[in-house]
Amino acid sequence: MAVEEQRAGSRVSRPETRLARRGFTDPGKALRLLAEPALDGLAADPVLLDALAATADPDLALLGLSRLLEAAEETDRHTLRDTLTTSKPLRDRLLGVLGASTALADHLARHPHDWHVLVTFELRDMHPGPADFRRALAEAVAADPTGRPADALRVGYRRCLLAVAARDLTGTTDLAQTAAELADLAGATLQTALDLAAAQDPEAAADCRLAVIGMGKCGGRELNYVSDVDVIFVAEPREGVEEHRAVKAATRLAAALTRLCADTTGEGTIWPVDANLRPEGRNGPLVRTLASHLAYYRRWAKTWEFQALLKARPVAGDAELGEAYIAELAPMVWQAAARENFVTDVQEMRRRVIDSIPATELDRQLKLGPGGLRDVEFSVQLLQLVHGRTDEALRSGNTLEALAALSRGGYVGRADAASLDAAYRFLRSLEHRIQLHRLRRTHLMPTDEEDQRRLARSLAPLINDDTRADPVAALRREWKRHAVEVRRLHEKLFYRPLLDAVAELPPGAAGLRQDAARARLEALGYADPAAALRHLSALAAGVSRKAAIQRTLLPVLLGWFADSADPDAGLLNFRQVSDALGRTPWYLRLLRDESAAAEQLARVLSAGRLAPDLLLRAPEAVAMLGDPQGLVPRGRPALEQEVLAAVRRADSVAGAVAAVRSVRRRELFRTAAADVLGRLGEDPAQALDTAGEALTALNAATLQGALRACVAGWEARNGELPTRIAVIAMGRFGGHELGYGSDADVLFVHEPVLGSLEEDAARAAQAVCHELRTLLAAPSTEPPLEVDADLRPEGRNGPLVRSLASYTAYYRRWSHAWESQALLRAEPVAGDPELGERFRQLVDPLRFPGAGVPERDVLEIRRIKARIEAERLPRGADPTTHTKIGRGGLADVEWTVQLLQLRHGHELPGLRTTRTRAALAAAVEAGLVGAEDAEVLDAAWVLASRVRSAVMLVRGRPGDSFPADTRELAGVARYLGYGAGHSGELVDDYRRTTRRARSVVERLFYG
């Protein structure tokens, strides 16, 4: 009995097994559908089952077929069944659609007679165009028995879409033809909707001529299945009609057209009509006259608007007016690359592409993600704008046609163009299939595995891998392969042909002409394209290993340089570094194997003058960029150990100080490079503090080493030094707030050793300190360190070095309020530590007086501050942007904080610090300053300090105001996190921040 039951179960399961082998994921459900009356007689037809198995989703196709047969009238049902069994073309078209699109299956279930379009449209031999679609839509509207033309238009549109999808899914058309047919169908729909609007408002139609200009993918005849249709409306009055009346009439027609296409009815929505690419966008009038359009584009339009006009094409309405619109605007489009702000606008457009990607969708985006469709389209359009000025063959609104033209003209390498073409076709086909399923506008890869399986089966002919074993894995591999290739080509597409322009090409190879290469470099931001080409030629010439590596790397480097504020400097600096290190094996390995190091090198070389100048004096510092810890600033103990070891090895005082300066130069580069690359901290204030600490430690170690060298030199000449010397840091040095352009403000103090004469000790200390200052500032290949001792008693008129006893006598009898204020930042940094500590103990009562600062001293400090503001501002300087003594700048904040320290430091230990921000925080904690006021002061101080550092990094020399040169100002803005073209925003933000700080200073400092 058990055997009989087992055999019976086997016989029952055999049909399900056969269905499973044919690709049905739910064979049981498929069997039930096949047993329904509508499919009676078809269940045993192996031809039908094989046809179902060949679809993207056999289960979906079978369900759709069942619904269609159930909905069809009996006579039509028999006709359909007969046709299915006898006509392979019809069978493949119908089942192909049903297996790929639930939305079109729903349409056929509602309108079962529409399957005839798959027969009546002779799909294999006919390429329907705008006229065919217009005729089909007009017939659908005319034949509507319901009196609802909007519904009739939607039914007619879906019927035509059914025909387009059938051709697409059976391979009768390729991607380009399908996209063109979808665009032509959109144009026909717009025309039919306009005709309906005119019929509903004949008065408006009599007053105006209205042309509908297709934009975006519609204009480029590369439309998606589901997409907003971008348009621009242009109108002219008919003879004898006033212009404003005609524009109002055209606006009524345009609005009615938009509603007819976009409003939801019983048959759903066709697609939204988007007119936001019009002048002034959604804030501008919906319709303008041709003259109004021209006036706007001549005066106000931005580069991206001309980029959008690349695809403009008349698609509906008055054809003569539409052609006139294109003819008038085309010259402006092809001169956009010559606009003064073209480079800035291009950089902004590229940034918008990146910034527009939602983080949650990044890994699923076919359009906006890295290696997506937008990368291809943006690359092609930019090259068109650059080279289309002189080459009319490039002026196509269609991406694939334009890419082919760019390849034929030598503007894009043939292999690169072929790869981009293949990737674009695959990604657009994938996008089409995703949208076709439910006719929803999306550019995201679905996460459901069944959806991905359907896509993989549908796209099997375009996938290199065998999709039979694991179709989902094959689809993902193919998608990622194309995305990686697009991203790779996007990054170098503009740059690799530039190497061909300076290289000897094989006979018959098309290369970029010299004039085209210069135009491209200029468009990418190179101010001197001729010089850039010479640098490229020098770098890429020859057959050496160095030249081969550089030819591979240069396309990517050029892109990194172009993203900076000064691409010319980046390329020149790279050539100089390569000339110096080109024969060094480790340098070539670094470039070849460490892509991160190469990118960091490019960023540093194009970020300004300071870091490249430091690097070019000793190019071997490039090695830091390949070390994971290479850009971490070193602490003072490690620096002092290296510096003192270098001093011991030197055979002369000058040689010892030169070695110290060499260490300082290398460490300056380390800190500057880390700063430029954003390695000092994510928060700007944190990065500023880290840089200040690093520069302070470096200068302290430098002074320690130079002092040790000068003392040793004196003793070698004269015997044991008769005094001890300490170096006291002052100003920003003592506050650990040094910038890249800061001097080292110091005081020198000495104390004779027991048994030495005061005069001998003073002369020895004077000689040592004078030599130290001279050697550290002497002309050299190493950057100088200016040691400024002007804050000493009696200033420049007083002795360079005083004994501790002399300081004590002076401060007891002659000290002024400003000196007490200056001593707030006094901190021993070099020399004899015990003497330095005793100096600290000497000045503590002066800077933190026990009873607080007398009121007369407060008045004196305020008077000095007011005089500095009135007299010290350089002639012609703008007080709103001078970072040091301008309104709300560094001096304002620092003097306000220092006054609080003088008044309350004796009672509040937190105020006894040399650091401005730490003192301000302590004042908030003690309730001396409100948290909001402190935040305003801190923000102004941090911003002003960062601007000063940025000026030094970019210009290579210190400055207290924003640079007047636009390129240097752009570099400062880039360092501070502002994008290309936003330098003005930086200045505005600075003025706003410091203006708020000044109002706080007026209350807290001046009372």
Disulfide bonds with the S-S distance in Angstrom:
none
